[in-house]
């Protein structure tokens, strides 16, 4: 009985720690990106899981690009710079990102660049990031 109580208490602690994590940005639906006066922007940043490690994973998608276009996505802070290039569907993934607060940059030819400060990644975070690129024209 004592082992069952310990296991339940441990499970409760883990669940409460994970469920109290705050999102850095409000979720925004991609369908709201129809206004032609808006610049490139973050559509959604969402913590989707937590893992038992000291690094983080960020996976995401860049939308609004032509089918043969790719985007360069960077996570930058005073200690590290991580760079990934999206595939032609806009998908990208960062592995083994050190915990910290990052400046997000996304660039692509013929599109307005995106710069967003304050992207916080904690140890073990697995996050999902959606970015919309707006044409310069």
SELO-586811 format. One record per residue: x, y, z of N, C-alpha, C, O in turn; residue number from 1. Coordinates in steps of 0.1 Angstrom, whole numbers, plus 5000, padded with zeros to 4 digits. Each point is the difference from the previous one (the first is absolute). Example, Ala and Ser with C-alpha at 12.3 -4.5 7.8 and 13.67 -1.06 7.14 Angstrom:
   n_east   n_north   n_up   ca_east   ca_north   ca_up   c_east   c_north   c_up   o_east   o_north   o_up   resi
     5132      4943   5078      4991       5012    5000     5009      5012   5000     5010      5000   5007      1
     4986      5011   4986      5009       5011    5000     4992      5011   5008     5005      5011   5001      2
! end
This chain:
   n_east   n_north   n_up   ca_east   ca_north   ca_up   c_east   c_north   c_up   o_east   o_north   o_up   resi
     5008      4988   5000      4992       5012    5000     5009      5013   5000     4997      5009   4993      1
     5013      4990   5015      5009       5012    5000     5007      5003   4987     5001      5011   4996      2
     5002      4978   4996      5006       5002    4987     4990      5006   4991     5004      5009   4991      3
     4984      4987   5009      4989       5006    4992     4999      5015   5003     4998      5008   4990      4
     5002      4996   5022      4998       5014    5004     5012      5008   4995     4998      5011   4995      5
     5014      4984   5006      5012       5007    4995     4999      5001   4985     5003      5011   4995      6
     4993      4979   4998      4999       5001    4985     4990      5010   4996     5002      5008   4991      7
     4986      4992   5016      4990       5010    4997     5004      5014   5003     4997      5009   4992      8
     5010      4993   5019      5005       5013    5003     5010      5005   4990     5000      5012   4996      9
     5009      4979   5000      5010       5004    4990     4993      5003   4986     5004      5010   4994     10
     4986      4983   5002      4993       5002    4988     4993      5014   5001     5000      5007   4990     11
     4994      4996   5021      4993       5013    5002     5010      5011   4999     4997      5010   4993     12
     5015      4989   5013      5010       5010    4999     5004      5003   4985     5001      5011   4996     13
     5001      4978   4997      5005       5001    4986     4989      5007   4992     5003      5009   4992     14
     4984      4987   5009      4989       5005    4992     4998      5015   5004     4998      5008   4991     15
     5003      4996   5021      4998       5013    5004     5011      5009   4995     4997      5012   4997     16
     5015      4984   5003      5011       5007    4995     4999      5003   4985     5002      5011   4995     17
     4994      4979   4997      4998       5001    4986     4988      5009   4997     5001      5008   4990     18
     4988      4991   5017      4988       5007    4996     5000      5014   5004     4992      5008   4995     19
     5018      4997   5013      5000       5014    5004     5010      5008   4991     5001      5012   5003     20
     5005      4982   4987      5008       5007    4991     4992      5011   4992     4990      4996   4995     21
     5015      5016   5004      4993       5011    4993     5005      5001   4986     5012      4998   4998     22
     4980      5005   4992      5004       5002    4987     5005      5014   4999     4995      5010   5006     23
     5016      4992   4986      5006       5013    4998     4992      5009   4991     5000      5012   5001     24
     4993      4982   4990      4991       5008    4990     4986      4994   5001     4998      4988   5002     25
     4993      5021   4995      4986       4995    4998     4999      4992   4987     5006      5004   4990     26
     4986      4986   5011      4997       4992    4988     4991      5008   4991     4991      5007   5004     27
     5012      4993   4983      4993       5007    4990     4997      4991   4988     5009      4993   4996     28
     4979      5007   5000      4997       4991    4989     5006      5005   4987     5000      5012   4997     29
     5004      4979   4994      5006       5003    4987     4990      5007   4991     5004      5009   4992     30
     4983      4988   5010      4990       5006    4991     4999      5015   5002     4994      5007   4992     31
     5011      4998   5020      4999       5015    5002     5011      5007   4993     5001      5012   5002     32
     5007      4982   4990      5011       5006    4993     4997      5005   4986     5008      4999   4991     33
     4980      5005   5007      4996       5005    4986     5002      5015   4998     4999      5004   4988     34
     5003      5003   5022      5002       5015    4998     5013      5003   4993     5011      4997   5005     35
     4988      5009   4983      5012       5002    4992     5009      5011   5006     5011      5002   4994     36
     4985      5006   5016      5009       5010    5006     5009      4995   5011     5008      5008   5004     37
     4990      4980   5000      5008       4994    5011     5014      4996   4995     5002      4996   4988     38
     5008      5004   5021      5013       4995    4997     5001      4985   5004     4991      4994   5005     39
     5021      5001   4992      5003       4986    5004     4999      5000   5015     5003      5009   5007     40
     4991      4980   4998      4998       4999    5015     4999      4986   5005     4999      4990   4992     41
     5002      5008   5021      4998       4987    5006     4985      4998   5002     4993      5008   5005     42
     5003      4981   4989      4986       4997    5001     4997      4992   5013     4989      5002   5006     43
     5020      4989   4998      4997       4992    5012     5014      4996   5006     5009      4995   4993     44
     4992      5006   5020      5011       4993    5007     4993      4993   5012     4993      5006   5008     45
     5009      4981   4992      4993       4992    5010     5010      4989   5005     5006      4993   4992     46
     4994      5006   5021      5007       4988    5006     4991      4988   4999     4989      5000   5004     47
     5017      4989   4990      4992       4989    4997     5004      4988   5009     4992      4990   5001     48
     5020      5010   5005      5004       4989    5009     5012      5004   5008     5005      5011   4998     49
     4999      4981   5011      5013       5002    5007     5007      4986   5001     4993      4990   5001     50
     5020      5011   4998      5008       4988    5000     5010      5000   5011     5003      5011   5005     51
     5003      4978   4998      5010       4999    5011     5014      5003   4994     5008      4990   4998     52
     4996      5022   4999      5013       5004    4995     5002      5014   5003     4991      5007   5005     53
     5021      4998   4993      5004       5014    5003     4998      5009   4988     5003      5012   5001     54
     4994      4982   4987      4998       5008    4988     4985      5001   4996     4992      4993   5007     55
     5005      5014   4982      4986       5001    4995     5000      4997   4986     5010      4999   4993     56
     4978      4998   5002      4997       4998    4986     4990      5010   4995     4990      5002   5007     57
     5012      5003   4981      4990       5009    4995     4997      4995   4985     5009      4999   4992     58
     4978      4998   5006      4997       4996    4986     4989      5010   4995     4992      5005   5008     59
     5007      4997   4979      4990       5009    4996     4999      5001   4985     5005      4991   4992     60
     4987      5019   5004      4997       5002    4985     5000      5014   4997     4995      5009   5008     61
     5010      4995   4980      5000       5013    4995     4989      5000   4989     5001      4992   4990     62
     4989      5016   5011      4989       5000    4990     5001      5013   4992     5006      5010   5004     63
     4987      4990   4985      5000       5012    4991     5011      5001   4990     5000      5009   4992     64
     5008      4980   5007      5011       5000    4990     4995      4994   4987     4991      4991   5001     65
     5016      5012   4988      4997       4993    4988     5004      4986   5001     5009      4997   5009     66
     4986      4994   4983      5003       4986    5001     5015      4996   4999     5004      4990   5005     67
     5003      5018   4987      5015       4996    4999     5009      5009   5009     5012      4999   4998     68
     4982      5008   5011      5007       5009    5008     5003      4994   5014     4992      4992   5005     69
     5019      5011   5001      5004       4996    5013     5002      5012   5009     5003      5011   4994     70
     4997      4987   5019      5003       5011    5009     5011      4996   5009     5002      4989   5003     71
     5006      5021   5002      5010       4998    5010     4994      5005   5013     4996      5011   5002     72
     5005      4980   5008      4995       5003    5013     5011      4999   5010     5008      4990   5000     73
     4994      5020   5008      5011       5001    5010     4995      5002   5014     4990      5008   5002     74
     5016      4986   5008      4998       5003    5014     5013      5005   5005     5011      4993   4999     75
     4989      5019   5007      5013       5007    5003     4999      5006   5014     4990      5006   5004     76
     5020      4991   5004      5002       5007    5013     5015      5003   5002     5007      4998   4991     77
     4997      5007   5020      5013       5005    5002     5010      4988   5000     5012      5002   4999     78
     4984      4986   5003      5009       4988    5001     4999      4992   4987     5010      4993   4997     79
     4979      5006   4996      4998       4990    4989     4993      5007   4989     4991      5009   5001     80
     5011      4985   4987      4992       5003    4988     4998      4987   4993     5009      4992   4997     81
     4978      5005   5001      4995       4988    4994     4993      5004   4987     4992      5009   5000     82
     5012      4984   4989      4994       5003    4987     4995      4987   4993     5007      4990   5000     83
     4981      5011   4995      4994       4989    4992     4994      5007   4987     4995      5011   5000     84
     5005      4981   4990      4993       5004    4987     4988      4991   4999     5001      4987   5001     85
     4987      5019   4996      4988       4992    4998     5001      4992   4987     5007      5004   4991     86
     4985      4985   5008      4999       4993    4987     4990      5008   4992     4995      5010   5004     87
     5002      4984   4984      4991       5007    4991     4985      5001   5005     4992      5007   4994     88
     5005      4984   5016      4987       5001    5006     5000      5009   5012     4990      5002   5007     89
     5021      5004   4996      5001       5010    5011     5004      4994   5014     5000      5007   5010     90
     5002      4979   4990      5003       4994    5013     5014      5002   5004     5009      5000   4992     91
     4993      5001   5021      5014       5001    5006     5000      4994   5014     4989      4998   5006     92
     5023      4998   4999      5001       4994    5013     5013      5003   5006     5011      4998   4993     93
     4990      5007   5019      5012       5003    5008     5001      4989   5011     4990      4997   5007     94
     5022      4997   4994      5002       4990    5010     5011      5005   5009     5008      5008   4996     95
     4992      4988   5017      5010       5003    5010     5003      5015   5001     5011      5005   5000     96
     4978      5003   5002      5002       5014    5003     5002      5003   5015     4992      4995   5008     97
     5018      5012   4995      5003       5003    5014     4988      5008   5006     4995      5009   4993     98
     5001      4989   5019      4990       5008    5007     5004      5014   5000     5012      5004   5002     99
     4978      5005   4997      5003       5014    5000     4989      5008   4993     4990      4995   4995    100
     5012      5018   5004      4991       5009    4993     5007      5004   4987     5011      5004   5000    101
     4981      4995   4989      5006       5002    4987     4993      5011   4992     4988      5003   5002    102
     5019      5003   4988      4995       5008    4990     4997      4991   4988     5009      4993   4996    103
     4979      5008   4999      4996       4992    4988     5002      5008   4988     4994      5011   4999    104
     5012      4984   4991      5001       5007    4987     4996      4990   4989     5004      4988   5000    105
     4988      5017   4990      4996       4992    4989     5002      5008   4987     4995      5012   5000    106
     5012      4983   4990      5002       5008    4988     4998      4991   4988     5002      4988   5001    107
     4995      5018   4988      4998       4993    4987     5001      5011   4989     4995      5011   5002    108
     5010      4985   4987      5000       5009    4988     4986      5005   4997     4991      4992   5000    109
     5007      5020   4997      4987       5006    4996     4989      5001   5011     4989      5002   4997    110
     5015      4995   5016      4991       5001    5011     5005      5009   5011     5012      5002   5002    111
     4979      5004   5005      5003       5009    5011     5007      4992   5011     4994      4989   5004    112
     5017      5015   5001      5007       4992    5011     4991      5001   5013     4993      5010   5003    113
     5009      4980   5005      4994       5000    5014     5010      5000   5010     5010      4993   4999    114
     4989      5016   5011      5008       5000    5012     4991      5001   5012     4992      5009   5001    115
     5010      4982   5008      4991       4999    5012     5009      4997   5012     5006      4989   5000    116
     4993      5019   5010      5008       4998    5012     4992      4992   5011     4987      5000   4999    117
     5020      4994   5010      4993       4994    5012     4995      4986   4998     4991      4996   5008    118
     5014      4996   4983      4996       4987    4999     5008      4991   5010     5012      4998   4999    119
     4981      4998   5012      5006       4993    5011     4999      4985   4998     4989      4995   4998    120
     5022      4998   5003      5001       4986    5000     5006      4995   5013     5011      5004   5004    121
     4982      4987   5003      5005       4994    5012     5006      4986   4998     4999      4995   4989    122
     5008      5000   5021      5006       4987    4998     4989      4989   4998     4990      5000   5008    123
     5011      4992   4982      4991       4990    4997     4987      5004   4992     4992      4992   4997    124
     5007      5021   5000      4989       5004    4992     5000      4995   4986     5010      4998   4994    125
     4978      4998   5001      4997       4997    4986     4990      5010   4996     4989      5000   5005    126
     5014      5009   4985      4992       5011    4996     4996      4999   4986     5008      4995   4991    127
     4981      5011   5005      4995       5000    4987     4999      5015   4996     4995      5008   5008    128
     5010      4996   4980      5001       5014    4996     4995      5001   4986     5004      4993   4991    129
     4986      5016   5007      4995       5002    4987     5002      5015   4996     4998      5009   5008    130
     5008      4993   4980      5004       5013    4995     4993      5003   4987     5000      4991   4992    131
     4995      5021   5006      4995       5004    4987     5009      5011   4994     5003      5010   5006    132
     5001      4987   4982      5008       5010    4993     4991      5008   4990     4991      4994   4993    133
     5012      5019   5007      4992       5009    4991     5008      5004   4989     5012      5005   5002    134
     4983      4995   4986      5008       5004    4988     5003      5015   5001     4992      5008   5005    135
     5019      4996   4989      5004       5014    5000     4991      5008   4991     4998      5012   5003    136
     4998      4982   4986      4991       5007    4990     4988      5006   5006     4992      5006   4993    137
! end
